[in-house]
Amino acid sequence: MTTKTVKVAMLSFAHQHAIGYAMVLNALPDVEITVIADEDADRGQHWAQTFNTQWVASIDEALAMDVDCVVVCSENVHHKTMTIAAAKAGKHVLCEKPLATTVDDATSMIAACEEAGVQLMTAFPVRFNASILALKDAVHSEHFGETLTIAARNPGTNPGQWFVDPALSGGGAVIDHTVHVVDVLRFIYGAEVTEVYAQSGNKLAGGVSDDTGLLMFKLSNGVPVSLDTSWTRPSNWPIWGGVTLDVIGEFGVLFANAYNNNYDLAETTTPSYTWQPVEHTGDPEMVSAFIDAVRNGTDVPVTGTDGLRALEVALAAMKSAESNQLEPITHA
């Protein structure tokens, strides 16, 4: 029995994550990058040559081709236009985070995909990271007990370019990095963020967008969370940044480092310390899960609504930083 080849259109390489996703797609069996669409001719032609495929400037031209799905890695503000166009063309969508720059745009994207009968998956690879999966299992074990509080960090280098132009990105570090950790916590606990207080600034690089952010928020299960979501890594840092979680529990403390690929458990009832290396970074597993859903007609594991919920928190945090007030989270 032959396996169906899944044909993919890459819509823009504006976001650097497109490179990693394309590398995964190229390595998967029975998957073809049929076309790269990018209005930047130099960029599009470069990556088309790199991944041995064709380049077109027009999104519409790519969507008219025989492809099953698209990967959207444009500037954030263009996610809505590309996703809705793909949905109308009958193509399943994997969209880079944040899902959109406004709640209205995100809900329009979700509605368009539902109406067209295609799947919309938000690109949240940290959910698939082995250290996060191990932490999730440990959090729900009887040895850990009740979660009391969480301290999270998602620092990174300042990506510059369009990321620091709010007209294209929707903001700065807060919208860029808040969504990863919020999604991971929703995934681990099945709880929503109910309120957020935030402070942000742009003293590191200047400019008009925030490059530092500190959030305090509460989950619907009562657990308080602090989150550092900043572009504080220097440009010569060996990796782009990182995601870490310190989860303080009733009977111990868990530490997960998604980009060092390890999690630690320090137990307090019977004093011990365990360091556990793990494998898998998240990108290959996330992209593979999307392709499997497209091929088999099954549900994607991370939905457009998941992207919307994380976006709502990021936007509320940005509002809080402006108002200096605690902001409740409302759901569309």
Secondary structure, DSSP 4 states (H G I P E B T S, - for coil): -PPPPEEEEEE---STHHHHHHHHHHHSTTEEEEEEE-SSHHHHHHHHHHTT-EEES-HHHHHTSS-SEEEE-S-GGGHHHHHHHHHHTT-EEEEESSS-SSHHHHHHHHHHHHHHT--EEEE-GGGG-HHHHHHHHHHTSTTT-SEEEEEEE--BB---GGGG-HHHHSSSHHHHHHHHHHHHHHHHH---EEEEEEEEE-TTT-SSS--EEEEEEEETTS-EEEEE----B-TT-SSSB--EEEEEESSEEEEEETTTTEEEEEETTTTEEEEEE----SHHHHHHHHHHHHHHTPPPSSBHHHHHHHHHHHHHHHHHHHHTS-EE----
